[in-house]
Amino acid sequence: MTMAGEPRTLPFDGDPEVVELKSVPGFVVFDLPGAGVSAGGTRLAPDVSVAEVALLARAMTYKFAALGAQVGGAKAGLRGNPGPSPDRDALMARYCAEIGPLAAAGRFLTGPDMGTAEEDFAPLRERRAGPAAIGAVVGGVPFEDLLTGYGVAAAAEAALSARSGWGWEGRSVAIEGFGKVGGGVAREVTRRGGRVVAVSTVAGYIADPAGLDVEVLLALRRVHGDACISRYGRLSGPPGELFTAVSADVVVPGARPGAIGAREAGLLPAGVQVIAPAANVPYTAAGADRLRQRGIVALPDFVCNAGAVIGYRSAAAATPGEILAAVDGTITGLIREALGHPGGPLAGACERAAGFLRGWRGEPPPPPFAPAR
């Protein structure tokens, strides 16, 4: 069995450690070198970079800290085509074989991220099984696909309720990205009485103020992937315009880091009340400041999208219902606490996480913000 390559240091605040892989084109970034346990997803994309993955690893550090867990953030990046193919399957098999010793020792625990799915990690689950419910199918959808989206919807509901006294009923959402997590957000929002007025993929975005038919979109996605929106109806515009052209109560950034800089924050339509990220590190520091100036509630990404982490850390015998209840209760509680911070919920969640890290490991690394563009 091959072993992961020698580490090198990345010039990035907090000095994370980068381990280059030998058997596949990729790497693992450890945000807190020396942490007994580190964890985070594995991202598969043709253009994944060390800088991007380092930001995501930092977000994982803050996510675990917000949850009160002594776990360092980590992420892996694999360069390749995420589409189904024998080459992809072989790449994932080699990757799991190489990181197997790290996983067995608990140094790097990993699971799905962009471009990967739970079944890709079957070889790593033989000696370290998670809750059986993670592999279940609920309502025709893999349970792991529901977890993160469920948490994002719960976080947004907590913020909406704090602003006006009621949650999703009659509210609208625009969702960037309609993959596993975006689909989970859409389904949960409609279940809670909201409507999805716009979604985007790399193909563009589609919008309808009366609400899109989420189940039709999900069915089209299973057949056509990112082209599902053009199969649903006429495209409304390129994907980047989702943030500036669609009026919705809630906006969900769900793709790559840095989607909301100062420009995007300034151009959001007046009706936007809450940003509830599904993706990690959606804000630049200037973007977050601009949102606060405009009175738009910028929720902490590392809390909103913590559903999968809560799920994987649940008891082995936990049922899907028990896991979803834990996700709802934990994320709702953290968001309500953060909303009370005078600097806003993003500052509040960062302060909570930093305080935990300070008590565990000393002065914490800076919070995760995307670089200005």
Backbone torsions as a table, in degrees:
resi	resn	phi	psi	omega
1	MET	NA	131.7	-179.7
2	THR	-74.9	154.5	179.7
3	MET	-111.5	152.5	178.0
4	ALA	-62.2	150.3	-175.7
5	GLY	-70.8	178.5	-178.4
6	GLU	-71.4	146.0	-178.6
7	PRO	-76.4	155.7	168.8
8	ARG	-138.3	161.5	-176.7
9	THR	-97.6	137.3	177.9
10	LEU	-97.7	131.7	177.4
11	PRO	-73.3	86.1	-173.2
12	PHE	-149.4	142.5	-176.8
13	ASP	-51.7	124.5	-179.5
14	GLY	100.4	-8.2	175.3
15	ASP	52.7	62.2	173.9
16	PRO	-67.9	165.7	-179.1
17	GLU	-108.8	133.8	179.3
18	VAL	-113.5	123.7	176.5
19	VAL	-107.2	114.5	177.3
20	GLU	-77.0	134.7	179.5
21	LEU	-85.8	150.4	-175.4
22	LYS	-98.3	-32.9	-172.1
23	SER	-93.8	-12.7	-178.4
24	VAL	-141.5	157.7	176.4
25	PRO	-77.3	96.8	-177.7
26	GLY	178.5	-170.6	-171.3
27	PHE	-163.4	162.9	172.4
28	VAL	-122.0	133.9	176.6
29	VAL	-109.9	124.9	175.3
30	PHE	-104.5	116.3	-175.9
31	ASP	-74.2	-33.0	179.8
32	LEU	-119.8	79.5	179.8
33	PRO	-53.9	134.7	-179.5
34	GLY	94.3	-9.1	175.2
35	ALA	-63.6	140.5	-177.5
36	GLY	-60.1	-41.2	178.7
37	VAL	-130.3	135.8	173.5
38	SER	-129.0	149.8	-175.7
39	ALA	-152.8	154.0	176.5
40	GLY	164.6	168.3	-173.0
41	GLY	-78.0	171.7	176.4
42	THR	-113.5	120.6	-177.1
43	ARG	-101.3	131.8	178.0
44	LEU	-118.6	116.0	-179.8
45	ALA	-159.3	151.2	-178.6
46	PRO	-62.6	-31.0	-172.1
47	ASP	-114.2	19.0	-177.8
48	VAL	-63.2	138.2	-175.4
49	SER	-121.5	160.1	176.7
50	VAL	-62.9	-40.9	-179.0
51	ALA	-61.4	-43.2	178.3
52	GLU	-62.6	-47.0	-176.4
53	VAL	-67.6	-33.1	176.4
54	ALA	-62.7	-40.4	175.8
55	LEU	-61.8	-42.5	-179.4
56	LEU	-66.5	-36.7	176.8
57	ALA	-64.6	-39.3	176.6
58	ARG	-62.3	-41.5	177.7
59	ALA	-61.4	-36.0	177.6
60	MET	-66.2	-39.1	176.4
61	THR	-57.9	-46.2	-179.8
62	TYR	-69.9	-31.4	178.1
63	LYS	-65.3	-50.3	179.1
64	PHE	-62.7	-39.3	-179.7
65	ALA	-65.3	-40.4	177.6
66	ALA	-61.5	-31.9	178.6
67	LEU	-84.1	-3.4	179.3
68	GLY	75.8	31.1	-178.4
69	ALA	-110.8	132.1	178.4
70	GLN	-81.9	71.2	-179.0
71	VAL	-134.2	131.4	177.2
72	GLY	-80.8	150.0	176.3
73	GLY	-77.3	143.6	176.6
74	ALA	-152.6	156.6	175.3
75	LYS	-150.8	152.4	173.5
76	ALA	-116.4	145.8	174.7
77	GLY	-123.4	126.1	176.9
78	LEU	-117.1	132.8	179.3
79	ARG	-94.1	115.8	-179.3
80	GLY	176.8	175.3	179.9
81	ASN	-86.2	121.4	-178.1
82	PRO	-76.0	-9.2	-179.2
83	GLY	-65.9	152.6	-178.0
84	PRO	-59.0	130.0	177.4
85	SER	-172.1	156.6	174.6
86	PRO	-59.7	-36.3	179.7
87	ASP	-63.3	-40.3	178.3
88	ARG	-64.0	-45.4	-179.8
89	ASP	-60.4	-41.0	179.9
90	ALA	-66.6	-39.9	178.3
91	LEU	-60.7	-45.9	-178.9
92	MET	-66.1	-34.8	178.1
93	ALA	-65.9	-43.1	178.5
94	ARG	-65.1	-39.9	179.6
95	TYR	-61.2	-48.5	-179.5
96	CYS	-61.8	-37.0	178.1
97	ALA	-64.6	-40.6	-177.2
98	GLU	-70.3	-42.6	-177.8
99	ILE	-86.7	-0.7	-179.5
100	GLY	-50.0	-47.9	178.9
101	PRO	-62.1	-37.4	177.0
102	LEU	-63.8	-41.5	179.9
103	ALA	-67.7	-42.4	-178.6
104	ALA	-62.9	-35.1	179.6
105	ALA	-80.8	-8.2	-178.1
106	GLY	81.6	4.9	-179.3
107	ARG	-72.3	-36.4	178.6
108	PHE	-137.9	107.4	176.0
109	LEU	-101.7	128.4	-173.1
110	THR	-137.4	167.7	-179.4
111	GLY	-163.9	-160.9	-172.8
112	PRO	-68.2	147.8	170.8
113	ASP	-147.4	-164.1	178.3
114	MET	-54.7	125.3	176.3
115	GLY	87.5	-5.1	179.3
116	THR	-127.5	163.4	-178.6
117	ALA	-137.7	163.8	-176.0
118	GLU	-55.3	-38.5	-177.6
119	GLU	-64.6	-20.5	177.4
120	ASP	-64.2	-21.8	-172.3
121	PHE	-106.4	15.3	-179.6
122	ALA	-52.3	-41.7	-179.8
123	PRO	-61.4	-24.2	-179.3
124	LEU	-87.0	-12.3	-175.6
125	ARG	-89.6	-9.8	-175.3
126	GLU	-63.3	-37.3	-178.1
127	ARG	-104.3	-10.8	-178.7
128	ARG	-139.4	75.7	-174.9
129	ALA	-77.3	140.8	173.6
130	GLY	-95.1	-169.1	178.3
131	PRO	-58.8	136.1	-179.3
132	ALA	-60.1	-28.9	-177.1
133	ALA	-63.0	-24.2	-177.9
134	ILE	-59.3	-34.0	-179.3
135	GLY	-88.9	5.7	-177.3
136	ALA	-78.6	164.8	173.6
137	VAL	-113.9	123.3	-176.6
138	VAL	-120.5	118.6	-179.5
139	GLY	61.1	32.0	179.5
140	GLY	80.8	5.3	-177.9
141	VAL	-122.9	136.3	174.7
142	PRO	-55.1	133.7	-174.5
143	PHE	-59.6	-36.5	179.8
144	GLU	-62.3	-26.8	178.0
145	ASP	-71.1	-23.7	-176.6
146	LEU	-85.3	-29.1	-166.3
147	LEU	-59.7	-53.9	-176.1
148	THR	-65.7	-45.4	179.3
149	GLY	-60.7	-37.8	178.2
150	TYR	-60.5	-45.0	179.9
151	GLY	-65.0	-38.7	178.2
152	VAL	-62.5	-44.0	178.9
153	ALA	-63.7	-39.3	178.7
154	ALA	-65.8	-41.2	179.6
155	ALA	-62.7	-45.3	179.5
156	ALA	-63.3	-38.8	179.0
157	GLU	-62.6	-39.4	178.5
158	ALA	-62.0	-40.4	179.8
159	ALA	-70.7	-42.4	178.2
160	LEU	-61.5	-43.0	-179.5
161	SER	-63.6	-37.8	179.8
162	ALA	-67.0	-32.3	-178.7
163	ARG	-78.2	-37.3	-170.5
164	SER	-136.2	-4.3	176.7
165	GLY	94.1	-4.7	174.4
166	TRP	-140.7	161.6	-171.0
167	GLY	-94.7	-122.1	-170.2
168	TRP	-80.6	-17.5	-174.9
169	GLU	-55.1	118.2	179.5
170	GLY	78.8	0.5	-178.7
171	ARG	-89.3	165.5	-178.6
172	SER	-125.0	156.0	-180.0
173	VAL	-140.6	143.4	171.1
174	ALA	-115.2	128.6	-171.2
175	ILE	-118.4	119.2	173.2
176	GLU	-83.0	120.2	-178.8
177	GLY	91.1	128.2	179.8
178	PHE	-127.5	47.2	173.2
179	GLY	-88.9	-147.4	-177.0
180	LYS	-59.7	-48.1	-176.1
181	VAL	-73.0	-45.1	179.3
182	GLY	-59.0	-40.7	176.5
183	GLY	-64.0	-38.6	177.3
184	GLY	-64.4	-40.6	176.2
185	VAL	-61.0	-47.8	-177.1
186	ALA	-59.7	-44.8	-178.5
187	ARG	-65.5	-42.3	-177.9
188	GLU	-70.7	-37.7	177.6
189	VAL	-60.8	-45.8	179.9
190	THR	-66.1	-35.8	177.8
191	ARG	-62.2	-32.5	-178.5
192	ARG	-88.4	5.1	174.5
193	GLY	100.2	2.9	177.8
194	GLY	-89.9	177.9	176.3
195	ARG	-131.0	143.8	179.2
196	VAL	-93.0	112.4	-175.0
197	VAL	-98.1	-11.9	178.0
198	ALA	-161.8	144.7	171.1
199	VAL	-139.5	154.3	177.0
200	SER	-131.4	155.9	167.2
201	THR	-136.7	-174.6	177.4
202	VAL	-63.0	-17.3	-179.2
203	ALA	-78.6	-17.8	-176.7
204	GLY	140.5	-162.7	175.2
205	TYR	-133.3	157.5	178.1
206	ILE	-130.9	142.0	-175.3
207	ALA	-139.9	149.3	174.0
208	ASP	-153.9	112.0	-178.2
209	PRO	-57.9	-24.9	179.2
210	ALA	-78.5	-13.8	179.7
211	GLY	111.1	136.0	176.3
212	LEU	-86.4	154.7	176.8
213	ASP	-85.1	101.1	-173.6
214	VAL	-63.2	-41.6	-177.8
215	GLU	-66.0	-36.2	175.7
216	VAL	-64.8	-44.2	178.5
217	LEU	-61.1	-42.0	179.1
218	LEU	-64.0	-40.1	177.5
219	ALA	-63.6	-41.8	178.0
220	LEU	-66.6	-35.5	179.3
221	ARG	-63.6	-38.0	-180.0
222	ARG	-61.6	-28.6	-178.0
223	VAL	-96.4	-41.1	-168.9
224	HIS	-113.6	-1.5	179.7
225	GLY	61.4	-136.1	-177.0
226	ASP	-63.1	-20.6	178.7
227	ALA	-76.6	1.7	-177.3
228	CYS	-57.3	-34.9	-175.1
229	ILE	-70.9	-35.2	177.6
230	SER	-72.4	-26.3	175.0
231	ARG	-74.2	-27.6	-179.7
232	TYR	-72.2	-40.7	-177.5
233	GLY	-179.2	-172.9	-177.2
234	ARG	-71.4	133.1	179.9
235	LEU	-64.6	142.5	179.2
236	SER	-87.8	-22.3	-178.8
237	GLY	167.0	-178.9	178.1
238	PRO	-68.2	158.6	-172.5
239	PRO	-60.0	-36.1	-177.0
240	GLY	-64.1	-18.8	-179.5
241	GLU	-80.1	-7.0	179.6
242	LEU	-54.2	-41.6	-175.5
243	PHE	-72.2	-26.1	-171.8
244	THR	-108.0	-15.7	-173.4
245	ALA	-111.3	-10.9	-174.0
246	VAL	-110.2	126.0	175.8
247	SER	-90.3	120.0	179.4
248	ALA	-149.1	154.1	177.1
249	ASP	-66.4	-37.4	-176.6
250	VAL	-128.2	137.5	173.3
251	VAL	-116.3	133.6	-178.2
252	VAL	-116.3	100.7	171.6
253	PRO	-69.9	127.0	-173.1
254	GLY	-138.1	20.3	-178.0
255	ALA	-118.9	-121.1	-173.4
256	ARG	-88.3	166.5	-179.6
257	PRO	-61.7	156.1	172.7
258	GLY	75.4	23.6	-177.2
259	ALA	-68.9	-26.3	-177.1
260	ILE	-118.0	94.2	171.6
261	GLY	-95.6	-169.8	-178.3
262	ALA	-60.8	-38.7	-178.4
263	ARG	-64.0	-51.0	-178.0
264	GLU	-63.1	-40.6	179.3
265	ALA	-62.4	-36.3	-180.0
266	GLY	-74.2	-25.7	-175.9
267	LEU	-97.3	-3.3	177.2
268	LEU	-57.6	137.3	179.1
269	PRO	-58.5	155.0	-174.1
270	ALA	-61.4	-25.7	-176.7
271	GLY	-76.9	-10.0	-178.0
272	VAL	-69.8	126.9	-179.7
273	GLN	-107.0	-36.1	-170.3
274	VAL	-137.4	138.1	167.9
275	ILE	-106.6	120.0	-178.7
276	ALA	-122.7	93.5	-171.5
277	PRO	-71.8	136.3	167.2
278	ALA	-94.7	-29.6	178.7
279	ALA	-90.8	154.8	176.1
280	ASN	-80.0	147.7	174.1
281	VAL	53.4	54.4	179.8
282	PRO	-79.6	-19.8	-172.8
283	TYR	-100.9	143.0	157.2
284	THR	-86.4	163.3	179.0
285	ALA	-61.8	-39.9	179.2
286	ALA	-67.7	-35.0	177.3
287	GLY	-64.6	-43.4	178.5
288	ALA	-63.4	-40.8	178.3
289	ASP	-62.4	-41.9	-178.8
290	ARG	-65.8	-39.4	176.9
291	LEU	-61.0	-42.5	-179.6
292	ARG	-64.7	-40.4	178.2
293	GLN	-60.4	-33.5	-178.3
294	ARG	-86.4	-4.2	-179.6
295	GLY	78.7	17.8	176.6
296	ILE	-91.3	128.6	-176.1
297	VAL	-76.7	113.7	177.7
298	ALA	-96.9	103.8	-178.8
299	LEU	-78.0	149.7	-179.5
300	PRO	-70.9	124.2	-179.1
301	ASP	-59.7	-40.3	-173.8
302	PHE	-73.2	-7.9	169.6
303	VAL	-98.4	-48.1	-178.7
304	CYS	-53.0	-43.7	-173.0
305	ASN	-100.8	26.6	-178.3
306	ALA	-84.3	3.4	-175.1
307	GLY	-57.4	-43.5	-178.1
308	ALA	-65.7	-40.7	178.5
309	VAL	-62.1	-44.0	177.7
310	ILE	-61.8	-41.5	179.5
311	GLY	-63.1	-48.1	-178.4
312	TYR	-67.0	-23.7	179.5
313	ARG	-93.7	6.3	178.9
314	SER	-76.3	165.6	178.7
315	ALA	-61.5	147.6	-176.1
316	ALA	-57.1	-33.4	-176.2
317	ALA	-93.2	4.1	-177.3
318	ALA	-63.3	137.9	178.1
319	THR	-83.1	163.2	175.0
320	PRO	-54.5	-41.3	179.3
321	GLY	-63.3	-40.6	179.1
322	GLU	-66.1	-39.5	179.9
323	ILE	-66.9	-44.6	179.0
324	LEU	-62.9	-37.3	177.5
325	ALA	-64.3	-39.1	177.8
326	ALA	-66.6	-41.1	177.9
327	VAL	-61.5	-48.6	-179.2
328	ASP	-60.4	-50.7	-176.5
329	GLY	-64.4	-43.6	-177.5
330	THR	-67.6	-49.7	-176.5
331	ILE	-68.9	-41.1	177.5
332	THR	-60.0	-43.5	179.7
333	GLY	-62.8	-43.3	-179.6
334	LEU	-67.1	-39.7	179.0
335	ILE	-66.2	-44.0	179.1
336	ARG	-60.5	-41.3	177.2
337	GLU	-61.9	-46.1	-177.2
338	ALA	-67.1	-32.7	179.9
339	LEU	-62.1	-23.4	-179.5
340	GLY	-82.0	-3.7	-178.4
341	HIS	-75.0	136.7	-178.7
342	PRO	-62.6	-23.7	178.6
343	GLY	-89.6	2.2	-178.2
344	GLY	100.7	166.5	-173.6
345	PRO	-66.7	-31.5	178.4
346	LEU	-66.3	-45.6	176.8
347	ALA	-64.3	-38.0	-179.4
348	GLY	-64.8	-43.7	179.7
349	ALA	-68.6	-38.4	177.2
350	CYS	-63.0	-40.7	179.4
351	GLU	-64.9	-40.8	178.4
352	ARG	-62.0	-48.2	-178.3
353	ALA	-63.9	-43.5	-179.3
354	ALA	-62.8	-38.5	178.0
355	GLY	-62.6	-41.2	177.3
356	PHE	-64.5	-45.7	-179.5
357	LEU	-62.9	-37.3	-179.7
358	ARG	-63.7	-39.3	178.8
359	GLY	-74.2	-23.3	-177.9
360	TRP	-91.8	-48.3	-169.9
361	ARG	-129.4	6.3	-177.5
362	GLY	96.8	-158.9	-174.8
363	GLU	-58.2	125.1	-174.1
364	PRO	-77.3	157.4	171.6
365	PRO	-69.4	158.7	-179.4
366	PRO	-59.8	154.7	-179.6
367	PRO	-67.6	160.8	-175.4
368	PRO	-80.9	109.4	170.6
369	PHE	-128.2	142.5	177.7
370	ALA	-72.5	150.3	177.4
371	PRO	-67.2	148.6	177.6
372	ALA	-64.4	143.6	179.7
373	ARG	-99.2	NA	NA
